[in-house]
Amino acid sequence: MQDTKEIHQLIKQHDKLGIRLSSNANHYLPADLLQKLLHPHRLTFYFFVFMDKGSSNYKVDLQDITLSSGQLLFVLPNQVVTPPPIKDDLEYFKVGFDENTLALLPQQFPFLVNPLNTQTIPVGDDAKQRIRKVFEILNQLLHTEGKHDVDTEVILAHLNTLLTEFNSAYFKGKTQDNISSLKLSKYIEFKLAVETHLTEQHSVNTIAEQLAITPSSLYGIVKEFSGISPKEFITNRLITEAQRKLHYSKRSVKELAYELGFNDPDYFSRLFKKSTGKSVSEFLAEQQDLSGK
């Protein structure tokens, strides 16, 4: 298991922006880098796959995902992704960019917090045509001679348009289904608070106080969007982080527990098995079997 920060720096296509775009027409990479990226790896950047025609299977944080025509897959920093083998019968665009590039855009995109807990976004026919055109322009900008001289603002403007389309498609029809913008805003704030203080393991009451709402209101909001309670949400997020860390190296239960903010390794061990159905050692053995190592 590897971190992709160094790889992303090697393959970026612009001197000032940490961005790379590829398609079925120009997906070429050095063989050694391609082999690394075809294995499970933890992302340090935002990654999107827009499937124009065809179907392909990805694995994100141990979840199998089938990406079909007219769908978008997005993977966030720190998630573990396993790409499919390269196929010749697909038409697609892929784009990856780092946090610094995202920070240069003129607006924020709530879907990047993934409040609806989905890795794929269906795209309607009209939006599909617009998205394809923006990808084609970006593809041309980043794959032409002298691409490093292309105005940074031009690339950012098109990337902003692309993410605006993604954000709109992500929430299409959702905010109209009795989901108020205030509830959505509070849920996004809750997810951000969990991410920011993950290893500190703040209590639900503490997070509710930070968000200026009652614990019962927070419970209702989190339950509505995620289907589980705030406490279950935090626990699931911690176990997901534990699984990600175990992809990298053979940590002991004690080391892993302390890294995630647990003072009692035995309690963490029981929680891990209850959540995954496997002990830490069984999980590691299964990963070794899958990797053939």
C-alpha positions in Angstrom: 0.0 0.0 0.0 1.4 3.4 -0.9 0.8 7.1 -0.7 0.2 8.9 -4.0 1.6 12.3 -3.1 5.0 11.7 -4.7 3.4 10.0 -7.8 0.9 12.9 -8.2 3.8 15.4 -8.2 5.5 13.3 -10.9 2.5 13.1 -13.2 1.0 16.6 -12.8 0.5 18.5 -16.1 1.0 22.1 -15.1 3.9 23.9 -13.4 1.7 25.9 -11.1 -1.2 23.5 -10.5 -1.3 20.0 -9.1 -3.6 18.7 -11.8 -3.7 15.8 -14.2 -6.4 14.9 -16.8 -6.5 11.8 -19.0 -9.0 10.0 -21.2 -9.2 6.8 -23.1 -7.5 8.6 -26.0 -4.4 9.7 -23.9 -4.0 7.7 -20.8 -0.3 7.0 -21.3 2.0 6.9 -18.3 5.4 5.4 -17.7 5.0 1.7 -17.1 6.4 1.8 -13.6 4.0 4.5 -12.5 1.1 2.8 -14.2 1.7 -0.4 -12.3 1.8 1.4 -9.0 -1.5 3.2 -9.7 -3.2 -0.1 -10.7 -2.6 -1.4 -7.2 -4.5 -0.3 -4.1 -3.3 3.1 -3.0 -4.3 5.8 -0.6 -5.1 9.1 -2.4 -3.6 12.4 -1.4 -5.7 14.3 -4.0 -9.3 14.5 -5.3 -10.0 12.0 -8.1 -12.9 11.8 -10.6 -13.8 9.4 -13.3 -16.6 10.3 -15.8 -17.7 7.3 -17.7 -19.0 8.4 -21.1 -19.5 4.9 -22.6 -19.0 1.5 -21.1 -18.7 0.0 -17.6 -15.9 -0.5 -15.2 -15.4 -1.8 -11.6 -13.6 0.1 -8.9 -13.0 -0.6 -5.2 -13.1 2.4 -2.8 -12.4 1.7 0.9 -13.1 -2.0 0.4 -16.5 -1.2 -1.3 -17.0 -2.6 -4.8 -18.4 0.0 -7.2 -19.6 -0.5 -10.8 -19.3 2.7 -12.8 -21.6 2.8 -15.9 -22.3 5.1 -18.8 -23.5 8.5 -17.6 -22.1 8.2 -14.1 -19.3 10.0 -12.2 -17.1 8.4 -9.6 -15.4 10.6 -7.1 -12.8 9.6 -4.6 -11.6 11.9 -1.8 -8.2 12.4 -0.2 -7.3 9.6 2.3 -9.6 7.1 0.7 -8.1 3.8 -0.6 -8.9 3.1 -4.2 -8.2 0.0 -6.4 -8.6 0.8 -10.1 -9.7 -1.8 -12.6 -7.4 -3.2 -15.3 -7.2 -1.0 -18.4 -9.9 -1.9 -21.0 -10.0 -0.8 -24.6 -13.7 -0.5 -25.1 -14.3 2.4 -22.7 -14.8 6.1 -23.3 -14.0 8.2 -20.2 -12.3 11.2 -18.7 -10.3 11.2 -15.4 -9.1 14.2 -13.5 -7.1 14.5 -10.3 -6.1 17.6 -8.5 -4.7 18.5 -5.1 -6.0 20.6 -2.2 -3.9 23.6 -3.2 -5.6 23.6 -6.6 -9.1 23.4 -5.0 -8.3 26.3 -2.7 -7.7 28.5 -5.7 -11.3 28.1 -7.0 -13.7 31.0 -6.2 -16.3 28.9 -4.4 -16.8 25.9 -2.2 -18.5 22.6 -3.2 -20.6 20.9 -0.5 -20.6 17.6 -2.4 -16.9 17.2 -1.6 -17.9 16.5 2.0 -20.1 13.7 0.5 -23.1 14.4 2.8 -25.3 11.8 1.0 -22.7 9.1 1.5 -22.3 8.0 -2.1 -19.2 7.6 -4.3 -21.1 7.9 -7.6 -23.2 10.6 -9.2 -25.8 9.9 -12.0 -25.6 12.6 -14.7 -28.5 13.5 -17.0 -28.2 13.7 -20.7 -28.0 17.5 -20.9 -25.5 17.7 -18.1 -23.5 14.8 -19.7 -23.1 16.8 -22.9 -21.9 19.9 -21.0 -19.5 17.9 -18.8 -18.0 16.2 -21.9 -17.4 19.5 -23.6 -15.6 21.0 -20.5 -13.5 17.8 -20.2 -12.6 18.1 -23.9 -11.5 21.7 -23.4 -9.4 20.9 -20.3 -8.0 17.8 -22.1 -6.9 20.0 -25.0 -5.4 22.6 -22.6 -3.4 20.1 -20.7 -2.2 17.9 -23.6 -1.1 20.5 -26.2 2.4 21.6 -26.9 3.5 24.2 -24.4 0.8 23.1 -21.9 2.9 24.4 -19.0 2.4 27.9 -20.4 -1.4 27.8 -20.4 -2.8 30.5 -18.3 -3.6 29.2 -14.8 -6.8 31.2 -14.6 -8.1 29.6 -17.8 -7.6 26.1 -16.4 -9.1 27.0 -13.0 -12.2 28.6 -14.7 -13.0 25.3 -16.5 -12.3 23.2 -13.5 -14.7 25.4 -11.5 -17.3 24.9 -14.2 -16.8 21.1 -14.0 -17.1 21.0 -10.2 -20.2 23.2 -10.4 -21.8 20.6 -12.7 -20.8 17.8 -10.4 -22.2 19.6 -7.4 -25.5 20.3 -9.1 -25.8 16.6 -10.3 -24.9 15.3 -6.8 -27.8 17.3 -5.1 -30.3 17.1 -8.0 -33.7 16.4 -6.5 -32.3 15.9 -3.0 -32.8 19.3 -1.5 -36.4 19.3 -2.7 -37.3 16.1 -0.9 -38.1 17.8 2.4 -34.4 18.3 3.1 -33.9 21.9 4.2 -30.7 23.8 3.3 -30.2 24.4 7.0 -30.3 20.7 7.8 -27.9 20.0 5.0 -25.6 22.7 6.2 -25.6 21.4 9.8 -24.9 17.8 8.5 -21.9 19.1 6.5 -20.7 20.9 9.6 -21.1 17.7 11.6 -19.0 15.7 9.1 -16.3 18.4 9.0 -16.2 18.4 12.8 -15.8 14.6 12.9 -13.0 14.7 10.3 -11.2 17.6 12.1 -11.3 16.0 15.5 -11.4 12.4 14.5 -8.6 11.1 16.8 -9.8 13.4 19.6 -13.1 11.6 19.6 -15.2 14.5 20.9 -18.6 13.4 22.3 -21.8 13.9 20.4 -22.9 16.5 23.0 -19.7 18.5 22.5 -20.1 18.5 18.7 -23.8 19.5 19.1 -22.7 22.4 21.2 -20.1 23.5 18.6 -22.8 23.5 16.0 -25.2 25.5 18.2 -27.9 22.9 18.1 -29.3 20.4 20.7 -28.1 16.8 20.8 -31.5 15.6 19.8 -31.6 17.9 16.8 -28.1 16.6 15.8 -29.4 13.1 16.2 -32.3 13.7 13.9 -30.2 15.4 11.2 -27.5 12.8 11.1 -30.1 10.0 11.1 -31.9 11.6 8.2 -28.8 11.9 6.0 -26.8 8.8 7.0 -29.4 6.4 8.4 -27.4 6.0 11.6 -26.9 7.9 14.9 -24.1 10.4 15.4 -22.3 8.0 17.7 -22.5 5.2 15.1 -21.3 7.6 12.5 -18.2 8.5 14.5 -17.5 4.9 15.3 -17.9 3.8 11.6 -15.5 6.6 10.6 -12.9 5.5 13.1 -13.1 1.9 11.9 -12.8 3.0 8.3 -9.7 4.9 9.2 -8.3 1.9 11.1 -8.9 -0.2 7.9 -7.1 2.4 5.8 -4.1 2.4 8.1 -3.9 -1.4 8.1 -3.5 -1.2 4.3 -0.2 0.5 4.8 1.6 -1.6 7.4 1.3 -4.3 10.1 0.4 -2.2 13.1 -0.2 -3.9 16.5 -3.6 -3.4 18.1 -2.1 -1.2 20.7 -0.3 1.0 18.1 -3.5 1.4 16.1 -5.7 2.1 19.1 -3.4 4.9 20.3 -3.1 6.4 16.9 -6.9 6.7 16.7 -7.3 8.1 20.1 -8.4 5.0 22.1 -6.9 4.7 25.6 -8.0 1.1 25.9 -6.6 -1.2 23.1 -8.8 -4.1 24.3 -11.9 -1.9 23.9 -10.7 -0.9 20.4 -10.1 -4.5 19.5 -13.6 -5.5 20.5 -15.1 -2.5 18.6 -13.1 -3.4 15.4 -14.3 -7.0 15.5 -17.9 -6.0 16.2 -17.9 -3.5 13.3 -16.0 -5.6 10.7 -16.7 -9.2 11.8 -13.0 -9.8 11.9 -10.2 -9.2 14.4 -7.3 -7.0 13.4 -5.0 -10.0 12.8 -7.8 -11.7 10.7 -8.2 -8.5 8.7 -4.5 -8.3 8.0 -4.3 -11.9 7.0 -7.2 -11.4 4.5 -5.5 -8.4 3.0 -2.3 -10.4 2.5 -4.3 -13.2 0.8 -5.9 -10.7 -1.6 -2.6 -9.1 -2.5 -0.8 -12.4 -2.9 2.0 -11.3 -0.6 
